C-alpha cells in the first residue's frame, strides 16, 4: 500500500493525475478524498511552536488511570 498526498489547483474544474508507481500490470484500488482548503491553509505553512508551554502545565492525578478510562470509552 502506498500513500500519496498532493495539493493541486484544478484548471477549468478538472484534475489530471500522473503519479508514477512501482506497480506494473496489476489492478489497483484508488481512494481519492477531495477537501477544499481554506485560504489560510497551506501545506508548507509553519506549524505552531508549543515549546513556550514546556514545564508550565502540571498534571494532578494518575495519568495511567486516565488513559485506561479513555480506552474504555473507545470500546
C-alpha positions as CSV (number, residue, x, y, z in Angstrom):
1,X,0.0,0.0,0.0
2,X,1.3,3.4,-1.0
3,X,0.0,6.8,0.2
4,X,0.4,9.9,-1.9
5,X,-0.7,13.4,-0.7
6,X,-0.9,16.2,-3.2
7,X,-2.0,19.7,-3.1
8,X,-3.4,20.7,-6.5
9,X,-5.2,23.6,-8.2
10,X,-7.9,22.4,-10.7
11,X,-7.9,24.1,-14.1
12,X,-11.4,24.5,-15.6
13,X,-12.8,22.2,-12.9
14,X,-10.6,19.3,-13.9
15,X,-7.7,17.5,-12.1
16,X,-5.4,15.2,-14.2
17,X,-3.2,13.0,-12.1
18,X,0.0,11.5,-13.4
19,X,1.5,9.5,-10.5
20,X,4.5,7.2,-11.1
21,X,4.3,3.9,-9.2
22,X,6.2,0.7,-8.7
23,X,3.1,-1.2,-9.7
24,X,3.0,-2.6,-13.2
25,X,0.4,-4.8,-14.9
26,X,-1.9,-5.2,-11.9
27,X,-5.2,-4.0,-10.7
28,X,-5.1,-1.1,-8.2
29,X,-7.8,0.3,-5.9
30,X,-7.6,4.1,-5.6
31,X,-9.2,6.2,-2.9
32,X,-9.5,9.9,-3.6
33,X,-10.6,12.3,-0.9
34,X,-11.1,15.9,-2.0
35,X,-11.1,18.6,0.7
36,X,-11.3,22.3,-0.2
37,X,-8.6,24.1,1.7
38,X,-9.2,27.4,3.4
39,X,-7.2,30.3,2.1
40,X,-5.2,30.3,5.3
41,X,-4.3,26.6,5.0
42,X,-1.1,25.8,3.2
43,X,0.9,22.5,3.4
44,X,4.2,24.5,3.7
45,X,2.8,26.7,6.5
46,X,5.0,26.6,9.6
47,X,3.5,24.6,12.4
48,X,2.7,26.2,15.8
49,X,5.6,26.1,18.3
50,X,4.3,24.8,21.7
51,X,7.7,25.0,23.4
52,X,6.7,28.1,25.4
53,X,4.4,25.9,27.4
54,X,7.1,23.4,28.3
55,X,7.2,22.7,32.1
56,X,4.3,25.1,32.7
57,X,1.5,22.6,32.7
58,X,1.0,20.4,35.7
59,X,-1.0,17.1,35.9
60,X,-2.5,16.2,39.2
61,X,-3.7,12.7,39.3
62,X,-2.9,9.3,37.9
63,X,-2.2,9.7,34.2
64,X,-2.2,5.9,33.5
65,X,-5.6,5.6,35.1
66,X,-6.9,8.4,32.9
67,X,-5.6,6.7,29.8
68,X,-7.4,3.5,30.8
69,X,-10.6,5.4,31.2
70,X,-10.2,6.9,27.7
71,X,-9.5,3.5,26.2
72,X,-12.7,2.0,27.9
73,X,-14.7,4.8,26.2
74,X,-13.4,3.7,22.7
75,X,-14.8,0.2,23.1
